[in-house]
Amino acid sequence: MINCLVFDIETIPDVELGRRQLDMGDASDSEVAEAMFARRREETGSDFLPFEQHRIASIAAVYRAQNTLAVWSLGQVDSPEVELLQRFFAGLEKTQPTLVSWNGTGFDLPVLHYRMLKHGVASPRYWEVGEGDSSYRYNNYLSRFHWRHIDLMDVLSGFQGRGRASLENVSLLLGLPGKLGMSGDKVWDAVQGGRIAEVRAYCETDVMNTYLVYLRFELIRGRLDEALYEEELARVFEWLEERQEPHWQQFAAAWEPN
């Protein structure tokens, strides 16, 4: 029986932190962010900020258990970051699902850790490693080689950096839509332009791509047979047919199942 929570986050620069780090008290958010990027380029040659300098703009999830298939962005368009964190970890505490991600070990979870630390958001089950519940000793969310959190990029690469592939390329390999007009490097501009709804829609389609890759992984792993796999795909098709939102209609039109 599937009991999984597939998740994805989108982030923007933590300009509040950057303002303090760079002593830019009177500067605008865009000026602070550009200064943060510029300093990072000097240090590494890349705009990609250290994990602790990211702020969460969106969390999207697919939850699949028993007769439930739910896909949504947590909170509302104007929900503060702390609310997104509280909702995410409250769901984890309640259902204790298998977490599924693409590069969650390498990005999403470390960012979540720092933001939990900032806001004081507790999640005892997430941090459990067997001290309070012995069943978590050999299968917890924190160990790279346990199954309670499955980082599909990590697992499919054989835990080898040279074997890693992007979600976009693996999605296209499987006939999935992949990116639909947005990408992570466009998120900050979109948020600055008041287009957070577009970011949330993009995050949702990314998490659906991840879920469909996960179903294929469960097939090759032997946890789903062909009949159950086709049944799960049909469930997703049915869900998509009921959606009126443009990003889901675009997703359905671009999906070419193998």
N, C-alpha and C positions, 0 to 999 in steps of 0.2 A: 504494500500500500504506500503510495507516494504521500509524503508529508514534508513539503519543501517550501522554503521562502527564497525566491531568487531576487536579488537586489542589485541596484546600481545607484551610484551617486554622481551628481554634477557639482563642481565646486567653482568658487571665485576667490580672488585674493582677499585675505583678511586685512582690509585696509585699516581697521582700527589698530591692529597689531603693527602694521607697517608704519602707520603714523607715529607710533611711539618709538619704534626701532630707528626710524630715520629722522626723528625730531621735525616732523612736518605738520605741526598742529593746525596751521591755517590753510593747508592745501586741500584741494578738492579730492574726492575719492579717485577720480580718474588720474589725477596727478600723482597721488600716492601709489596707485597700482603701477603706473608706468615707471616710477622710481624703483619700485620693488622688482619689476621685470628687468630694468636696466642693471641693477646691482647683481641680479642673478646671472644675467648674460656675461657680465664681467668675471664672475666667479666660475661659471661652468660652460659658457657658450650657448646656453639654452635659457628660454624663458620659464621653464618649468620650475615652479617654486618648491621649496622644502615642504614636507607634509604639514608641519605645524603652522604654515602660513596660508593654508587653505581654509576657506569657510564653506560650509555646505549650503548650496542653493536649492538642491532638489534631491529627494530620495524616491525612487520608484521601485515597485515590487510586484512580483507575481507570486500569489499564494495558491498552492494546490494541495488539497487534502480531502479525502472522502469524496463527496459530490461537489466540492467547491473549487471553482477556478475564478480567482479574482485578480485583476490587474489595475493598479492605481498609483497615483502620486500621493505621498503622505501629506497630510495637512492641506491648507489652502494656498492660493497664490501669494497671500500676504502673511503666511505663518512664519514666525521667527524660527531661527535655526534650532533653538532649544526644544521647541515643540516637535520638530521633525525627529530629533533624536529620541525624545520621550516616547513618541508614538512607535518608532521602530523597535526600540528595546522593550517596550511594554508588550508588543506582539510576540517578540522572541520569548520573553518570560512566560507568557500565557501558553503558547503552543509548542515551544521547544522544537522547532522544525530543523530539518537539515538546511543549512544556509548554502546557497549556491551563488557563485559570482564569476566574473571574468576579470582576472587580475585583482581580486579582492585582497589576497594576501600581500600583493605588491603595492596596492594603493588604497582602496576603499577602506579596509579595516584600520590601517594605521591612522588615516585621517579621522575616522570615527573615534578612535581611541583618544586622540588629542582634543577633539571637540567634546567628548564625554568628560574629559578631565577639566576642560575650561568651564563647562556648565554644571558640573557635579551631577551628571546623570548616572544613576546606579543601574547595574544589570548583573545581579549575582549569578544567574544561570550562565550568562555569556562568559564570565570569568572563572567559572567552576572547572577545576582540573582533578577532582576526586577527593578533595579534603572533606567536603560536606556530603557528597554523593559519589560513592565508589564506582558507579556505572560510568562516570565521566573520566575516570582515571586513564582509560585506554581509548576513549572516544570523546574528545571535547572540541570546542570551537577554536582553540588557540593553537593546537598542534598542526603543523604543516602536513603531516602524513596520516592524520585521522580523517574520518568521513563525515563528521558532524558539520564541518564546513568544507565544501568542495569548490576549490578555485579551479575552474575548468581549464584556464590557460596554463596553470601550473601543472595540473595532472596530465593534460594531453601532450605537453612538451616533455614529459618524462622528468619533470623538475630540473630541466636543463635550459639555461638562458638562451643557448643557440637554437633551441627547438621551439621557442615561443612564436606564436602567430597573433595577429590582431583579431579582435572580434569581427571586424569588418570582413577580413579575408576568409575567415572560417565560415561566417554567415553566407558569403557568396559561394563558397565551396559547396554548401548544402542547399543552394537555391533559395536562401532566405534573403529578405530585402536589404539587410545591412543598413548603412547610414542613409537617411532620407533628408538631405538638404541641410543638416546641421552636424557639427562635430564639436569635440570638447574645447578646441581652441577658439571657437566662436561664442562660447557661453558668456564670457565676461562682457563682450560687446552687446550681446542680447539683453543681459540683465541691466546694463547701463542704459539701454534704450527702452526699458520698461517692458521687455518681451519675455518675462519670466514664464508665461503660459507656453511659449514655444519651447523653452528649455525643458519644462516639465513633460511636454509631449515627446520631445526627443529622448529624454531619459526613459520614458515608458516604452518606446519602440526598441531602445537598446536592451532593456530588460526582457522584452519579449523575444528578441533574437537570442539572448542568453538562455532563456527557458527552452526554446526549441533546440538549441545545441545540447542542452542538458538531457532532453528526452532522447536524442540520438545517442548520447553517451550512455544512458541507462540501457539502451538497446544493445550496444556493443559490449557493455559490462554484464549483460545477461540478467539484469534486474527487470527488464521488460522483454516479453517475446514479441514477435511481429504483430500478432493480433492486438495486444495491449498497446503497443506503440502506435498502430494505426488508429486505435480507439482514442488515444490521447490527442493525436493530431486532429481528428475529427471534432473533438471537444473544442480545440482552439479555433478551428474553422467556424464552428457554430457560434462561438463567442464573438468572432470578428464580424460575422454576418449581421449581428445585432447592433453593431456600433455605427453611430452616425458621425462621429468626430472625423474630421478630414485626415488626421495622421493615421488613424486606423484603416480608413478606406484606402489610403495610399499604400499602407503596409500590405493589406490583403491583395491589392492589385499587383504588387511587386513580388509576391511570394510565388516561387516556382518549385514546389516540392519534388525532391528526387524520387 
